[in-house]
Amino acid sequence: MPHPIPRAVEAELVSREHLVRLLVEQVDRTFSTEGSRKALYELGNLLRRLDESTLRALLQWQGAADEDEMREADEEDATGGKP
C-alpha cells in the first residue's frame, strides 16, 4: 500500500509546478507575440541566473552535451579561446 505524501511535500510540489507553469506560459506568450528571437533571448537571461552545477545538470539531462564537451568549454574559457 503506497504511503500518502506529507502535506508539506505536496504543497511544495504544487507550488513549484505552478511556478514552472507560469514560466512556460511566459515563454509561450513571448514566442507568439514577439517571435522566437525574443523568447530565446529571455530564456538565455533566465538560464544565466542559474548556478553552474544546475546548468551542467540541465545539459546532461537534455542530452545536449556530454562531459567532454562541457570540459572543452571550460578549457576555452581558461585560455581565452586559444588552442
VMD Tcl script that draws the C-alpha trace (Angstrom):
set ca {
  {0.00 0.00 0.00}
  {1.51 3.34 -1.01}
  {2.13 5.87 1.73}
  {0.46 9.26 1.39}
  {2.71 12.21 0.61}
  {3.13 14.54 3.59}
  {1.12 17.73 3.16}
  {4.20 19.96 3.27}
  {5.87 17.98 0.47}
  {2.68 18.01 -1.57}
  {2.29 21.77 -1.08}
  {5.89 22.34 -2.21}
  {5.35 20.21 -5.32}
  {2.17 22.07 -6.20}
  {3.87 25.43 -5.64}
  {6.89 24.52 -7.80}
  {4.66 23.18 -10.56}
  {2.65 26.40 -10.50}
  {5.86 28.44 -10.87}
  {7.04 26.24 -13.75}
  {3.66 26.66 -15.47}
  {3.89 30.45 -15.13}
  {7.37 30.48 -16.67}
  {6.32 28.20 -19.53}
  {3.30 30.41 -20.22}
  {5.57 33.47 -20.29}
  {7.89 31.84 -22.84}
  {4.86 30.78 -24.90}
  {3.50 34.35 -24.89}
  {6.90 35.72 -25.89}
  {7.16 33.25 -28.78}
  {3.68 34.04 -30.04}
  {3.82 37.84 -29.68}
  {7.47 38.77 -30.16}
  {8.89 35.82 -32.05}
  {11.47 33.20 -31.29}
  {14.46 35.57 -31.11}
  {12.95 37.47 -28.20}
  {11.88 34.27 -26.44}
  {15.32 32.71 -26.83}
  {16.92 35.91 -25.56}
  {14.71 35.85 -22.48}
  {15.34 32.13 -21.97}
  {19.08 32.84 -22.10}
  {18.66 35.51 -19.44}
  {16.73 33.08 -17.26}
  {19.40 30.38 -17.64}
  {22.20 32.86 -16.81}
  {20.67 33.23 -13.35}
  {21.20 29.53 -12.59}
  {24.35 28.28 -10.92}
  {26.89 26.29 -12.92}
  {26.05 22.91 -11.39}
  {22.38 23.36 -12.30}
  {23.30 24.32 -15.87}
  {25.52 21.24 -16.17}
  {22.73 19.03 -14.81}
  {20.26 20.51 -17.32}
  {22.66 19.90 -20.20}
  {23.20 16.30 -19.18}
  {19.50 15.70 -18.58}
  {18.66 17.07 -22.02}
  {21.49 15.14 -23.63}
  {22.68 18.42 -25.13}
  {26.32 18.00 -24.09}
  {28.49 15.31 -22.59}
  {31.24 15.79 -20.01}
  {33.92 16.16 -22.71}
  {32.02 18.97 -24.45}
  {31.49 20.77 -21.15}
  {35.17 20.37 -20.26}
  {36.18 21.80 -23.67}
  {34.17 24.95 -22.95}
  {35.90 25.28 -19.56}
  {39.30 24.94 -21.22}
  {38.42 27.53 -23.90}
  {37.31 29.96 -21.20}
  {40.56 29.43 -19.29}
  {42.72 30.05 -22.38}
  {40.61 32.84 -23.80}
  {39.57 30.69 -26.79}
  {43.18 29.94 -27.82}
  {44.18 26.31 -28.54}
}
mol new
graphics top color blue
foreach p $ca { graphics top sphere $p radius 0.5 }
foreach p [lrange $ca 0 end-1] q [lrange $ca 1 end] { graphics top cylinder $p $q radius 0.2 }
display resetview
